[in-house]
Structure formats: C-alpha cells, structure tokens
Amino acid sequence: MARIFQHGSYKGLGLISIKYLISSCSESRFLVTVSKRVGNAPLRNRLKRLLREAIRHHQHQIYQPVDVCFMITKKPQRPVEQTYIESSVHQAFQFLNAQTAED
C-alpha cells in the first residue's frame, strides 16, 4: 500500500479524499484512514465504520482492480450521516471507473 502514496493519483471529494493506483492484483484493495485532527477516537472509529460499510455496499461497481486509500483529514463541520458517506463512495467509484477506462 505504500506504493499508493508514492506513485498514486489524488482526488478530493469533499470530506473524503482518495489516492488510487491501478492494481496488478485480481481484486481491488481498500485502505481507510482517518486523521487524529478529525476528532476523538469514538468519532474517528465511527467514520471508519461508516466508510467501510459504504465500500462494502458499493465495491461491486468497480470494473478493474484498483488499490484505493480513502482518507478523511478534516474535521466535519456537522455530524456525518451514512447517506453522505454512501454518495461520496459512489462518486469515488464512478470517478475510478472513468479513470481506468481512459488507461
């Protein structure tokens, strides 16, 4: 996964940012990180849990294997709901499909 940070491309999607790299593996791999600047441990764990659940629901939408790091680095201005996370992950996967189609 260190290759993602060294050679990967970046895309900001509001609260969530992604770094991604086309994978040579047969399946997509996902990494979820939440910065300590976001808040206390229960908030960070809740955001990670919501993000993992959204990834699990939408991972079938990726057409080519990609290594993706989902990052939350800024403190949310208001409470984050599952629908916002779901729509951000869906938007990220659409973006990744467009990028892999171009390559």
C-alpha positions as CSV (number, residue, x, y, z in Angstrom):
1,M,0.0,0.0,0.0
2,A,3.0,2.3,0.3
3,R,3.1,2.4,-3.5
4,I,-0.3,4.2,-3.5
5,F,1.2,7.1,-1.5
6,Q,4.4,7.2,-3.6
7,H,3.0,6.7,-7.1
8,G,-0.8,7.1,-6.8
9,S,-3.0,9.8,-8.0
10,Y,-5.1,12.1,-5.7
11,K,-8.7,13.2,-5.9
12,G,-10.6,15.3,-3.4
13,L,-14.3,14.5,-2.9
14,G,-15.4,17.0,-0.2
15,L,-14.8,15.5,3.3
16,I,-13.3,12.3,1.8
17,S,-10.2,12.2,-0.4
18,I,-8.8,9.2,-2.3
19,K,-5.4,8.2,-3.5
20,Y,-5.5,5.4,-6.1
21,L,-3.3,3.3,-8.3
22,I,-4.3,0.7,-10.9
23,S,-3.6,-2.7,-9.3
24,S,-1.9,-5.8,-10.7
25,C,-3.9,-8.0,-8.3
26,S,-7.0,-9.8,-9.3
27,E,-9.2,-7.8,-6.8
28,S,-9.5,-4.2,-5.7
29,R,-8.0,-3.4,-2.3
30,F,-9.1,-0.7,0.1
31,L,-7.5,1.2,2.9
32,V,-9.3,3.6,5.2
33,T,-7.5,6.3,7.2
34,V,-8.9,9.0,9.5
35,S,-6.5,11.7,10.8
36,K,-6.3,12.4,14.5
37,R,-7.1,16.0,13.6
38,V,-10.7,14.9,12.8
39,G,-11.6,14.4,16.5
40,N,-11.6,11.9,19.4
41,A,-11.3,8.2,19.0
42,P,-15.0,7.4,19.0
43,L,-15.7,9.9,16.2
44,R,-12.8,8.5,14.1
45,N,-13.9,5.0,14.7
46,R,-17.5,5.8,13.7
47,L,-16.3,7.5,10.5
48,K,-14.1,4.5,9.6
49,R,-17.0,2.1,10.3
50,L,-19.4,4.2,8.1
51,L,-16.8,4.3,5.3
52,R,-16.1,0.6,5.4
53,E,-19.8,-0.2,5.3
54,A,-20.2,2.1,2.2
55,I,-17.3,0.5,0.5
56,R,-18.7,-3.0,1.2
57,H,-22.0,-1.9,-0.4
58,H,-20.5,-0.3,-3.5
59,Q,-17.3,-2.4,-4.2
60,H,-19.1,-4.4,-6.9
61,Q,-19.3,-1.2,-9.0
62,I,-15.5,-1.2,-9.8
63,Y,-14.8,-2.7,-13.1
64,Q,-11.0,-3.0,-12.9
65,P,-8.8,-3.9,-9.9
66,V,-7.6,-0.7,-8.2
67,D,-5.8,-0.1,-4.9
68,V,-7.6,2.8,-3.2
69,C,-6.9,4.7,0.0
70,F,-9.9,6.6,1.4
71,M,-8.8,9.4,3.7
72,I,-10.6,11.8,6.0
73,T,-8.2,14.5,7.1
74,K,-10.5,17.4,8.1
75,K,-13.0,17.7,11.0
76,P,-16.6,17.6,9.7
77,Q,-18.5,20.8,10.1
78,R,-21.7,19.0,11.1
79,P,-22.5,15.4,12.0
80,V,-21.8,13.0,9.2
81,E,-24.6,10.7,8.0
82,Q,-24.4,7.4,6.3
83,T,-26.1,8.8,3.2
84,Y,-23.3,11.4,2.7
85,I,-20.6,8.7,3.0
86,E,-22.5,6.4,0.6
87,S,-22.9,9.1,-2.0
88,S,-19.2,10.1,-1.7
89,V,-18.1,6.4,-2.1
90,H,-20.4,6.0,-5.1
91,Q,-18.9,9.2,-6.6
92,A,-15.4,7.9,-6.0
93,F,-16.1,4.6,-7.7
94,Q,-17.7,6.3,-10.7
95,F,-14.5,8.5,-10.9
96,L,-12.3,5.5,-10.6
97,N,-14.2,3.6,-13.4
98,A,-13.8,6.7,-15.7
99,Q,-10.1,6.9,-14.9
100,T,-9.4,3.1,-15.5
101,A,-11.4,3.3,-18.8
102,E,-9.1,6.0,-20.0
103,D,-5.9,4.0,-19.3
